[in-house]
Amino acid sequence: MNDQTYTPSSLVLATIGLALATFMQVLDSTIANVALPTIAGSLGVSSEQSTWVITSFAVCNAIALPLTGWFSRRIGQLRLFIVSVSLFTLTSLLCGLATSMPELIAFRALQGFFAGPMFPMCQTLLLAIFPSVKRGTALALISMVTVVAPIVGPITGGWITDNYSWPWIFFINIPIGIFCCTAVWRQLKDRADIITKMPIDFMGIALLVVGVGLLQIVLDLGNDADWFASTKIVVMTIISVIALISFVIWELTEKHPIVNLYLFRDRNYTFGTLALVLSYAAFFAINIILPQWLQIYMGYTSIWAGLASAPMGILPFFLTPFIGKYAHKADMRVLATISFVVIGTSCFMRAEFNTFVDFETIALVQLYMGVGIAFMFMPLTTIFLSNMNGQDIAEASGLTTFLRVLGGSFASSLTTWIWHRRADFHHATLTEHVSNYEPASVEYLNHMGGQTQANFAAVDHIITTQSFMNSTIDYFYLLGWLFLILIVFVWFAKGPFIKSGPAAPPAGH
């Protein structure tokens, strides 16, 4: 492989095309969430059935991500990008044209699979067209898109659904996809791409599909099925665990593995990935619990809950270009430490909230957390990719992105489970103090007009609201300490993380 960075005729146009493709893919993982009730009503299905619109995308996306490195070796990095974006765009069209829920679920599954290689390939190609010393700028751009898109997704999805119709949340991908394919192909078509023909690891693929597919389904459906009280969940979990253990053993002994697990022999890759996956899972948990609490127990609409959460994307939008430009002068471990301290303290700030907290306070804490987010993704990505060259970048990016997405799925399921379990605990504790033998309870009920059924129901509603408030406080304390503990992980990595000069590693081609 050539050790020189490939320079397209228009670096700006190539960068815009790659960044927009990333934005479109990340946006699509969240944009459909708020439209589920409308989709269910339009297609005549229950709300439970409509969740498969999200699950089918997530399952197939999770399966495709680890395969990215193998696909890029087989057909080339640029071709994989163009094929993925083209088929993602086509399936977006088919999703919008779907006339039944089975059709929509099938097209969303395909869309999720084709979306898998898009983020790793955008990352790989960006690193290929930026000089090694400017890797930070490329990674900062991807980081900014990764943060902003999930915020924009639910707000955009809600606005499109309310003002137009749900198919348009898929149709908007079509012009973006066409532009991305055209711009990136024209700018990078002359870039050398090494294609390696190798046997297909059918056993590895089969074990991966079964193990990851069932695990993702368990994580998506576990809460609704009451976890291991459900025979279906237990059976799928056992099969998934057996398949994944077999997959690891098989891949470590296979001559041509579908996933290169030996990447974990690199110290920086291991600890950088571990820190990124766990911090993203905790960050994802914040984005799950805060909007739910605001909408269900604080009376916010989905739009206002989105606006309260949105300020966390403001400062990263402005800060990440400067961080990317000057980051090579700093130790990535220091930048990651700043990130974890800021996000951790923002969690402790939320742990001081009460049921009277106002919109401005919530938004300001989100704005403050944005400083930490700006320093989070780029340094951690730089750390785990610091010793990766050539084709290893695509494999490392695909595998880490898969683990990051899986971490988000774990965070989603665990957040909902822990939140409700702690709320039940607080509800039981608070209810102990409401009885005919408690003077304060009797006085309060008398003040409400007596010990009537309606007043008891009103008191129970107040207790439930306070129980979830206490549970939210507990969870934010937990997340705050987790971010502080993660500081230890990044200091196990070994610098330098950005190399320059003749010894610089090849930037992905």
N, C-alpha and C positions, 0 to 999 in steps of 0.2 A: 504494500500500500504506500502511496505517496505520502511523504511527511509534511507536505505543504498544504495550507488551507486553500480550498477552492474559493475563488472570488467571482461571484456572478456579475453580470454587466450592471445590474441595479440591486445593490445590497438592500436598499430600502424596500423595493417592491417584493423581493424574495422574503424578507423578514415579515412584512405585512401579511403576505399570503400564508406563511407558516403560523404566525400568531393568530390570525383569524380562524384558521382550521382548528387550532387548539381551543380558542374561545367557543367556537360552534360546538365542539365535542363535549367540553365541560358544561356548557350551558344546557345542552340537551339532556344531561343526566339529572337535571333538577327542574327544567321548565315545565315538564308534564305533571309534576306533583300537584300543583294547585288546580289543575284542570280536571283531575280525576272525577269529582262529583258530576261535572258537566258531561264528560265523556261517558260515564256510567248511565246517566239519564238519556243521552242521545242514542246510545246503542242498546238501551233496554236491559241492562244487567245490574246486579247488586254492587254496592260499594266494595265488598270483599273481592268480587271477581275483577273489578277494575284495577286493584292493586297489582295484578299480574302484568299490567302495562309497565310498571316500574320493575317488578321482579324479573321478568323475562329479559329486559335490557341489561340489568345488573348481572344476572347469571351468565349470559353469553359474553358480556364484556369481560367478566372475571376469567372466563375460560380462554379468551383470545389473547389477553395481555401477556401471559408467560410464553406464548408461542411467537411473540413478535421477533425475538432474536433469530429464531429458526427461519421464519418467513423472510426476514431481511437478507439472510445468507442465501436463501433459495432463489429469490427473484430480484434482489437488489433493494437498497434503501429507498431510492427515489420512486421506483416502480411500486413498491409496497405502499408508499405514501399516496401516490396518485390512485392506485386501485382502491385503497381503503376509503379515501375521501369521495371518490366517484360512486362507489357502492353505498356508502353512508348517505350520500345525497339522493341516490335512487330510492333507497329504502325509506328515506324521509318523505319522498313523494308518495310512495305506496302507503305509508302510515296515514298520511292525510286523506288518501282516497279510500281507506278501509271502510267497509259498510257493516262490519260485524265485529264483535269482540275477539273471536278466534283469529280473524284476519289481522286485526290490529296487534294482537299479542305475537303472532308469527312474524310480522314485519318488524316489530320492536325488537324481537330476539335477534333477527338478522342485522338490524341497525346497531344493536349493542355489540355484536361480534365484529362487524366492520369498523366500529369505533375503537376497538381495542388497540390496534397498532398506531392510531393517529397521534396520541400524545407522545409516546416514545419516539416515533419517527420525526415529529416536529422538533423535539429536543435534540435528537441526533443530527438532523440536517442543519439546525441553527448552529450547533457547535462546529459543524463542518464548514460553514461559511464565515464564521467569526475567527480571527486569530486567537491562538491559545491564551494570550495575555488578556484578551477581551471576553473570555468565557463567562466571566461574571456578568457582563452586560447582557449576553444572550440568556443566561439562566435567570437573571433578574426580570427580563421581559416575560419569560414563561411563568415565573412566579406571580407576577402581577396579574396576568391573565387567569391563572389558576385561582386566585383569590377573588377577583372581581366577578368572574362568570357565575359562580354559584349564588352570589348576591343578586345579580341582575336577573337570573333565571326565574325564580318564583314571582318577582315583581312583573317581569315581562310576560310571563305565562298568564298571570292573573289579568293583566291589562288586555292582552290579545283575546283571551276567553270572554271577558266582559264586553268588549267593544266589537269584536268580530265573531269568529267561531273557532272551536278547538282545533280543526285541521290546520289552521294557520300557524300554530306553534311548530308544526313540522314543515309547512311550505316555506317558511322564512329561511330554511337551510339551503334551499335550491340555488338562489343567486349567489349566496356566500360560497357554497361548495364549488360552483362553476368557476367563480373568480379565483379561488384558492388553487384549484387544479391547473387552470390556465397560467396564472402568474408563476407558480412554483415550477411547473414543467418548462416554461420558456426560459426561466433564469438558471435552472440546474440541469437541463437536459445534456449538456456537454461535460458534466462532472463524471469522472471515472467511478464506476461502481463494480466492485468485485462480487461475482456470483459463484457460489460453491454448490456443486451438485453433490448430494449425499443421500443415503437411504432414508426412507421415512420411518420414524420411530412410532409404528402403529400402537404398540403396547403402551408406550409413554403417553401418547395422545389419549388413548382409551381410559387409562387410569386418571389422567388429569381431568378429563371431561366428567367422569363419574365423581371423583373426589371433590373437585372445586364446585361443580354444578350442584351437587347435593348439599354441600356446606353452605353455599349461598342461599339455597332454598330454605334450609334450616334457620339461618340467620334472619331471613325475611319473614318467615311464617311462625317462628318460635313463640313470639309474644302472644299472637292471636290463638295459637294452639295450646297455650299453657305449658310450653316447653316439654320437659320429660314426663309430664303427666299424659302426654299423647304418645300412643304406640307408634304412630307414623313418624313423629319426630325422632323417637328413640331408634327406630330401624334405619332411617336415613342417616342419622349421626354415626351409627356403628359402621354402616357401609362406607360412608365418607372417610372416617378415620382409617379404616383398613385400606381403602384405595389410596389415600394420601401417603400413608407409611410405605405401602408397596411402591408408589410412584417415586418416592425419595430413594429407596433402595435400588430400584430399577435404573433410575437416571444416573446414579453414582457408579453403576457398573456397566451401563450401556456405552458402546463405542461411539455412537452418534446420537447423543441425547437430544431430546426435543427442548429441554431447558438446561442451561449450564449452571448447575448448583455449585460448581467449583469456584464461582465468583466469590463465594463467602470465605474462601481462604485468604482474601485480601482484607487486612485489618480495617482500613478506612471504609471499604465498602460495607463490611458487616456492621460497624458501629454507626456509620452515617445512615445506613438504611434503617437500623433499629431506632435511632433517634427520630428520623423522619416519619416512620410509620406510627410510632407511639404519639409523637407530638401532633401529627395530622389527625389521629383518632381522637385525641383530647380536644383539638380545635373543632373537629366535626361534631363532637358531643355538645360543645357550647352552642353551635349553630342549630342543634336539634332542640335542646331543652329550653333555650331562651324564647324562641318564637312560639313554641307550644304553650309555655307558661303565660306569655303575654296574651295569646288568643283565648285560651280556655279559662284562665282564672283572673286575668286583668281586664278582660273585655275589649281587647284590641281586635280590629279587623285584620285580615291577612295582609292587606296593603300597608296598614299602619305598623303592624309587627315587622314587616319587611323594611319599612323606613326607619324604624327604631334600630334594626340590626345593621342597616346599610352603611352607617358612618365608618365601620371598621375597614371599608375598602377605599376610603378617601385618601388617607395618608400613604398607604402602599402605592397608590396610583402615582403620587408625586415623588415619593422617596426612593422607590426601587430603581429608577434610572440612575440616580446619584450613587446609590449603594453599588449597583452593577459597575459603574464607571470607576469608583475609587476602592472597591472591595479588595482588589489585588494587593493593596498596601496594608491590609489588616489581616490578622489571624482569624480564620473562619470560625474557630472555636469561640473566640471572644464575641463575634457577631451573633452566633447562635445562643450564647449565654445571655446576651442583652435581650434577645427575643424571648427566651424562656422566662427571664425575670419579669419582663413587662407583661407578657400574657398571663403569667402566674399571679402577679399582683392585681391584674384586672379581674381575675376570678375571685380573689379575696375581696375586692371592692363589691362585686355582685353578691358575695356572701353577706354583705351588710345591708342589702335591699330589704324592704318590707312591702306590705300590700299597699302602701301609700306612695311608693316611689313614683316620680313623674317621668314623663317622656324625655325631658331634657337630660336628666341624670343618667338614664339608660343609654341615651345616644352618646353622651360625653364619655362614658366608660368604654363604649364600643369604639369611639374615635381614638381614645388612648390605646386600646388594644391594637389598633392599626399600626402603631409604631413597632410593636412586637412582630406582627405579621410581616411587615416589610423586611425585617431582619431574619425571618425564619426559613423560607423555602430555598432561597438562593444559596446561603452558606451551607445548609445541609446537603443540597444537591451537589454543590462543589466538592464537599468532603467525600461523598460516596462515589463520585466519578473521578476523583483526583488521580487515581492510578489506572484509569481505564483508557485504552487506546483503540482506535479503529473500530472493528466489529464489536468489541467488548462493550462499547458505549451503548449500542442498540440493545444488546442482551441485558446489560445492567439496568438500563432505563426501563425496559419492559418488565423485568422481574420486580424491580422496586416499585414501579407504578402498580403492578398487580398486588403486591403486599400492602401498599398504601390504600388501594381501593378496598381490599379485604379488611384492613384495619378500620376503615370508615364504616363498613357493614357491621363489624363487631361493635363499634362504638354506638351505632344506631340502635342495635338490639339491646345492648347492655344498658344504655342510657335510659331507654323506656322502661326496662325491667327494674333497674335500681330506683328510678324516680318513683314508680308506683309502689314498690315494696317499702321504701322509706316513708312515703305518704301514708300507707296503711299503718305503719308503726306509729307515726305521729298522731294519726287519727285515733287509734286505740288509746294512746296516752292521754290525749286531750279529752276524749269522751269520758274517761274515768272521773273527771272533775265536774261533769254535768249530771246531776241527779237531784231528786227531791230532798236529799239530805245535805246538799251543799247550799248554804245561805246565799252565796253569790249567784249561783245558778237560779235559785228561786226568785231572788230580787230582780235579776235580769229578765226572766220570763214574765214576771208580774209587770215590769216596766213595758214589755212588749204587748201586754194585754191579757196575760194569763197563760196557763199551761195547756194550750190547745195543740192539736195535731199540726196545724199550719205553723205555729211558732216553733215547735220542736223541729220541723223540717227546715225552717229558716236558720235555726241555730246549727243544725247539722251542715247546712250549706256553708256557714261561716267557718265551722270547724274543718270542713273539707278544704276550703280555700286556704286556711292557715296551715293545714297539714302539707299541702303541696308547696306552700311558701317555705316551710321548714325543710322539706325534702329538697327543694331547689337550693337552699342555703347549704345543706349538707353536701350536695353534689358539687357545688362550686368550690367549697373548701377542698374536696377530694381532688378536683382538677387542678386547683392552685398548687397543691403539694406535688402532684404528678409532674407538672412543668418544672418545678424546682429540682426534683429528683433527676429529671432528664439531663440537667446540666452535667452531671457526672458522666453520662454516656458519651457526650461529644468530646470530652477530654481524654478518652481512650484512643481517639484517632490521632494519627501522627502526621505533622506537616513536613514540608510545605505542601499546600493544596493547589496553588496556581503556579505553574512553571512558565518561565519565559526564556527566550534566547534559543540557541541551537538545540538544546536538550528538550525543548517543548514537545509534548506528546502530540501525535497527529489528531486533528480535531474531527475525527469521525469519518474518514474515508480512506 
